[in-house]
Amino acid sequence: MNESLNSVNESFILVNESLNSVNESLILVNESLNSVNESFILVNESLNSVNESLILVNKSLNSVNESLILVNESFNSINEKYLTIPECTGVSV
């Protein structure tokens, strides 16, 4: 009977050691997942920064485009004025 109890006790000790090993592995997995999560947070922050930069670039390009439209309208106005001057159209008076 004593040998049987010793055998059961040894089995419980082995099961306990196995469970401790599983627990340690799960702790390592959790730490790894926390690290991955922190990395994703950093990537997300970087992408947000890139997005904000691209928004600023887009606003700048829109401003440049609006300026170029105004320059184009000015040149069109100048061209229209020159086209109404006979000396510039090649028409003799």
N, CA and C atoms as an extended XYZ file, in Angstrom:
279
Properties=species:S:1:pos:R:3:atomname:S:1:resname:S:1:resid:I:1 pbc="F F F"
N         0.826       -1.203        0.000 N   MET     1
C         0.000        0.000        0.000 CA  MET     1
C         0.865        1.259        0.000 C   MET     1
N         1.933        1.187        0.802 N   ASN     2
C         2.832        2.331        0.879 CA  ASN     2
C         3.508        2.577       -0.469 C   ASN     2
N         3.911        1.488       -1.138 N   GLU     3
C         4.540        1.630       -2.456 CA  GLU     3
C         3.559        2.229       -3.461 C   GLU     3
N         2.329        1.847       -3.363 N   SER     4
C         1.307        2.367       -4.265 CA  SER     4
C         1.109        3.869       -4.029 C   SER     4
N         1.070        4.268       -2.765 N   LEU     5
C         0.934        5.702       -2.455 CA  LEU     5
C         2.161        6.482       -2.898 C   LEU     5
N         3.333        5.868       -2.734 N   ASN     6
C         4.564        6.524       -3.197 CA  ASN     6
C         4.523        6.704       -4.721 C   ASN     6
N         4.026        5.702       -5.409 N   SER     7
C         3.922        5.780       -6.870 CA  SER     7
C         2.944        6.875       -7.295 C   SER     7
N         1.806        6.953       -6.605 N   VAL     8
C         0.837        8.009       -6.906 CA  VAL     8
C         1.449        9.368       -6.612 C   VAL     8
N         2.163        9.465       -5.494 N   ASN     9
C         2.798       10.728       -5.126 CA  ASN     9
C         3.825       11.144       -6.188 C   ASN     9
N         4.629       10.186       -6.642 N   GLU    10
C         5.613       10.491       -7.684 CA  GLU    10
C         4.922       10.923       -8.983 C   GLU    10
N         3.803       10.297       -9.290 N   SER    11
C         3.053       10.688      -10.481 CA  SER    11
C         2.533       12.121      -10.350 C   SER    11
N         2.028       12.444       -9.160 N   PHE    12
C         1.556       13.817       -8.941 CA  PHE    12
C         2.702       14.824       -9.033 C   PHE    12
N         3.860       14.415       -8.527 N   ILE    13
C         5.031       15.296       -8.627 CA  ILE    13
C         5.386       15.540      -10.091 C   ILE    13
N         5.352       14.476      -10.900 N   LEU    14
C         5.653       14.617      -12.334 CA  LEU    14
C         4.613       15.483      -13.037 C   LEU    14
N         3.339       15.259      -12.690 N   VAL    15
C         2.279       16.080      -13.283 CA  VAL    15
C         2.476       17.534      -12.878 C   VAL    15
N         2.807       17.765      -11.607 N   ASN    16
C         3.036       19.137      -11.137 CA  ASN    16
C         4.209       19.782      -11.876 C   ASN    16
N         5.284       19.031      -12.062 N   GLU    17
C         6.439       19.566      -12.799 CA  GLU    17
C         6.059       19.871      -14.250 C   GLU    17
N         5.261       18.993      -14.836 N   SER    18
C         4.812       19.230      -16.218 CA  SER    18
C         3.946       20.485      -16.295 C   SER    18
N         3.052       20.612      -15.321 N   LEU    19
C         2.188       21.807      -15.309 CA  LEU    19
C         3.012       23.075      -15.074 C   LEU    19
N         4.024       22.978      -14.230 N   ASN    20
C         4.909       24.134      -14.028 CA  ASN    20
C         5.627       24.495      -15.320 C   ASN    20
N         6.054       23.469      -16.059 N   SER    21
C         6.723       23.709      -17.339 CA  SER    21
C         5.761       24.358      -18.338 C   SER    21
N         4.520       23.855      -18.380 N   VAL    22
C         3.510       24.446      -19.263 CA  VAL    22
C         3.261       25.892      -18.866 C   VAL    22
N         3.178       26.147      -17.562 N   ASN    23
C         2.946       27.507      -17.083 CA  ASN    23
C         4.089       28.436      -17.493 C   ASN    23
N         5.319       27.967      -17.340 N   GLU    24
C         6.473       28.773      -17.753 CA  GLU    24
C         6.439       29.049      -19.256 C   GLU    24
N         6.043       28.032      -20.026 N   SER    25
C         5.940       28.224      -21.483 CA  SER    25
C         4.860       29.253      -21.815 C   SER    25
N         3.740       29.166      -21.110 N   LEU    26
C         2.664       30.129      -21.360 CA  LEU    26
C         3.079       31.541      -20.967 C   LEU    26
N         3.867       31.648      -19.911 N   ILE    27
C         4.381       32.971      -19.522 CA  ILE    27
C         5.266       33.528      -20.643 C   ILE    27
N         6.124       32.678      -21.210 N   LEU    28
C         6.992       33.122      -22.317 CA  LEU    28
C         6.169       33.500      -23.549 C   LEU    28
N         5.140       32.707      -23.844 N   VAL    29
C         4.264       33.030      -24.978 CA  VAL    29
C         3.582       34.369      -24.740 C   VAL    29
N         3.113       34.580      -23.511 N   ASN    30
C         2.458       35.850      -23.179 CA  ASN    30
C         3.415       37.023      -23.342 C   ASN    30
N         4.640       36.856      -22.877 N   GLU    31
C         5.635       37.929      -23.027 CA  GLU    31
C         5.911       38.195      -24.508 C   GLU    31
N         5.985       37.120      -25.298 N   SER    32
C         6.218       37.290      -26.736 CA  SER    32
C         5.051       38.027      -27.388 C   SER    32
N         3.833       37.652      -27.001 N   LEU    33
C         2.661       38.322      -27.574 CA  LEU    33
C         2.605       39.787      -27.141 C   LEU    33
N         3.007       40.061      -25.917 N   ASN    34
C         3.069       41.459      -25.473 CA  ASN    34
C         4.074       42.245      -26.303 C   ASN    34
N         5.194       41.608      -26.599 N   SER    35
C         6.206       42.264      -27.424 CA  SER    35
C         5.694       42.523      -28.834 C   SER    35
N         4.993       41.523      -29.396 N   VAL    36
C         4.405       41.699      -30.729 CA  VAL    36
C         3.388       42.832      -30.702 C   VAL    36
N         2.576       42.873      -29.651 N   ASN    37
C         1.579       43.932      -29.524 CA  ASN    37
C         2.237       45.301      -29.462 C   ASN    37
N         3.305       45.408      -28.673 N   GLU    38
C         4.027       46.685      -28.591 CA  GLU    38
C         4.597       47.080      -29.951 C   GLU    38
N         5.084       46.081      -30.697 N   SER    39
C         5.607       46.365      -32.038 CA  SER    39
C         4.503       46.878      -32.956 C   SER    39
N         3.328       46.240      -32.880 N   PHE    40
C         2.208       46.692      -33.704 CA  PHE    40
C         1.787       48.108      -33.316 C   PHE    40
N         1.846       48.418      -32.035 N   ILE    41
C         1.505       49.777      -31.590 CA  ILE    41
C         2.488       50.772      -32.202 C   ILE    41
N         3.778       50.430      -32.183 N   LEU    42
C         4.790       51.323      -32.774 CA  LEU    42
C         4.590       51.468      -34.280 C   LEU    42
N         4.290       50.357      -34.944 N   VAL    43
C         4.037       50.422      -36.392 CA  VAL    43
C         2.827       51.304      -36.668 C   VAL    43
N         1.771       51.134      -35.858 N   ASN    44
C         0.570       51.948      -36.039 CA  ASN    44
C         0.875       53.432      -35.843 C   ASN    44
N         1.655       53.750      -34.813 N   GLU    45
C         2.029       55.153      -34.592 CA  GLU    45
C         2.839       55.696      -35.763 C   GLU    45
N         3.742       54.860      -36.292 N   SER    46
C         4.535       55.293      -37.448 CA  SER    46
C         3.650       55.529      -38.659 C   SER    46
N         2.702       54.614      -38.880 N   LEU    47
C         1.799       54.777      -40.022 CA  LEU    47
C         0.908       56.005      -39.851 C   LEU    47
N         0.503       56.282      -38.616 N   ASN    48
C        -0.276       57.494      -38.373 CA  ASN    48
C         0.557       58.735      -38.689 C   ASN    48
N         1.822       58.693      -38.317 N   SER    49
C         2.710       59.823      -38.619 CA  SER    49
C         2.889       59.993      -40.128 C   SER    49
N         3.070       58.871      -40.827 N   VAL    50
C         3.198       58.929      -42.288 CA  VAL    50
C         1.917       59.488      -42.894 C   VAL    50
N         0.769       59.047      -42.387 N   ASN    51
C        -0.507       59.529      -42.898 CA  ASN    51
C        -0.638       61.041      -42.696 C   ASN    51
N        -0.270       61.515      -41.507 N   GLU    52
C        -0.333       62.956      -41.257 CA  GLU    52
C         0.600       63.719      -42.192 C   GLU    52
N         1.789       63.154      -42.439 N   SER    53
C         2.723       63.798      -43.366 CA  SER    53
C         2.145       63.845      -44.776 C   SER    53
N         1.521       62.737      -45.183 N   LEU    54
C         0.926       62.704      -46.527 CA  LEU    54
C        -0.236       63.682      -46.649 C   LEU    54
N        -0.977       63.856      -45.570 N   ILE    55
C        -2.060       64.851      -45.585 CA  ILE    55
C        -1.477       66.240      -45.786 C   ILE    55
N        -0.366       66.539      -45.080 N   LEU    56
C         0.284       67.849      -45.252 CA  LEU    56
C         0.833       68.012      -46.671 C   LEU    56
N         1.431       66.943      -47.207 N   VAL    57
C         1.936       67.005      -48.582 CA  VAL    57
C         0.785       67.259      -49.542 C   VAL    57
N        -0.345       66.569      -49.322 N   ASN    58
C        -1.505       66.758      -50.189 CA  ASN    58
C        -2.000       68.197      -50.119 C   ASN    58
N        -2.064       68.765      -48.917 N   LYS    59
C        -2.496       70.156      -48.781 CA  LYS    59
C        -1.532       71.094      -49.507 C   LYS    59
N        -0.230       70.799      -49.380 N   SER    60
C         0.752       71.629      -50.078 CA  SER    60
C         0.592       71.532      -51.585 C   SER    60
N         0.382       70.309      -52.076 N   LEU    61
C         0.199       70.130      -53.518 CA  LEU    61
C        -1.080       70.792      -54.003 C   LEU    61
N        -2.129       70.754      -53.182 N   ASN    62
C        -3.360       71.459      -53.551 CA  ASN    62
C        -3.113       72.957      -53.641 C   ASN    62
N        -2.323       73.467      -52.699 N   SER    63
C        -1.998       74.894      -52.725 CA  SER    63
C        -1.185       75.243      -53.972 C   SER    63
N        -0.213       74.397      -54.302 N   VAL    64
C         0.580       74.613      -55.518 CA  VAL    64
C        -0.325       74.568      -56.739 C   VAL    64
N        -1.245       73.611      -56.767 N   ASN    65
C        -2.167       73.491      -57.893 CA  ASN    65
C        -3.026       74.742      -58.031 C   ASN    65
N        -3.553       75.241      -56.910 N   GLU    66
C        -4.361       76.464      -56.956 CA  GLU    66
C        -3.530       77.650      -57.458 C   GLU    66
N        -2.269       77.714      -57.028 N   SER    67
C        -1.398       78.802      -57.501 CA  SER    67
C        -1.156       78.685      -59.000 C   SER    67
N        -0.937       77.462      -59.462 N   LEU    68
C        -0.704       77.266      -60.893 CA  LEU    68
C        -1.954       77.590      -61.709 C   LEU    68
N        -3.128       77.310      -61.152 N   ILE    69
C        -4.374       77.683      -61.831 CA  ILE    69
C        -4.455       79.202      -61.961 C   ILE    69
N        -4.101       79.916      -60.885 N   LEU    70
C        -4.111       81.387      -60.941 CA  LEU    70
C        -3.095       81.909      -61.951 C   LEU    70
N        -1.897       81.303      -61.967 N   VAL    71
C        -0.881       81.711      -62.949 CA  VAL    71
C        -1.404       81.454      -64.357 C   VAL    71
N        -2.023       80.309      -64.583 N   ASN    72
C        -2.566       79.977      -65.894 CA  ASN    72
C        -3.645       80.977      -66.298 C   ASN    72
N        -4.533       81.322      -65.366 N   GLU    73
C        -5.579       82.304      -65.667 CA  GLU    73
C        -4.961       83.662      -66.005 C   GLU    73
N        -3.884       84.023      -65.305 N   SER    74
C        -3.205       85.288      -65.611 CA  SER    74
C        -2.627       85.269      -67.021 C   SER    74
N        -1.968       84.160      -67.387 N   PHE    75
C        -1.413       84.048      -68.732 CA  PHE    75
C        -2.519       84.055      -69.775 C   PHE    75
N        -3.630       83.399      -69.468 N   ASN    76
C        -4.755       83.418      -70.413 CA  ASN    76
C        -5.273       84.838      -70.600 C   ASN    76
N        -5.359       85.585      -69.514 N   SER    77
C        -5.821       86.971      -69.597 CA  SER    77
C        -4.860       87.818      -70.434 C   SER    77
N        -3.564       87.613      -70.200 N   ILE    78
C        -2.551       88.358      -70.975 CA  ILE    78
C        -2.660       87.975      -72.453 C   ILE    78
N        -2.798       86.695      -72.729 N   ASN    79
C        -2.916       86.248      -74.121 CA  ASN    79
C        -4.147       86.858      -74.790 C   ASN    79
N        -5.273       86.901      -74.084 N   GLU    80
C        -6.486       87.475      -74.657 CA  GLU    80
C        -6.290       88.954      -74.979 C   GLU    80
N        -5.579       89.680      -74.110 N   LYS    81
C        -5.328       91.106      -74.370 CA  LYS    81
C        -4.442       91.289      -75.592 C   LYS    81
N        -3.402       90.461      -75.716 N   TYR    82
C        -2.514       90.590      -76.867 CA  TYR    82
C        -3.211       90.178      -78.163 C   TYR    82
N        -4.117       89.239      -78.075 N   LEU    83
C        -4.811       88.807      -79.280 CA  LEU    83
C        -5.773       89.890      -79.798 C   LEU    83
N        -6.162       90.833      -78.955 N   THR    84
C        -7.055       91.899      -79.406 CA  THR    84
C        -6.285       93.113      -79.934 C   THR    84
N        -4.969       93.102      -79.783 N   ILE    85
C        -4.150       94.215      -80.331 CA  ILE    85
C        -3.776       93.848      -81.766 C   ILE    85
N        -4.151       94.713      -82.713 N   PRO    86
C        -3.906       94.373      -84.128 CA  PRO    86
C        -2.447       94.097      -84.446 C   PRO    86
N        -1.514       94.833      -83.821 N   GLU    87
C        -0.090       94.639      -84.130 CA  GLU    87
C         0.361       93.225      -83.746 C   GLU    87
N        -0.309       92.635      -82.787 N   CYS    88
C         0.095       91.325      -82.316 CA  CYS    88
C        -0.599       90.189      -83.065 C   CYS    88
N        -1.644       90.510      -83.793 N   THR    89
C        -2.405       89.454      -84.479 CA  THR    89
C        -1.943       89.297      -85.921 C   THR    89
N        -1.102       90.207      -86.394 N   GLY    90
C        -0.670       90.157      -87.790 CA  GLY    90
C        -1.656       90.799      -88.735 C   GLY    90
N        -2.725       91.433      -88.230 N   VAL    91
C        -3.707       92.115      -89.054 CA  VAL    91
C        -3.236       93.543      -89.247 C   VAL    91
N        -3.166       93.984      -90.515 N   SER    92
C        -2.752       95.372      -90.752 CA  SER    92
C        -3.968       96.279      -90.713 C   SER    92
N        -3.766       97.462      -90.152 N   VAL    93
C        -4.866       98.428      -90.031 CA  VAL    93
C        -4.858       99.364      -91.193 C   VAL    93
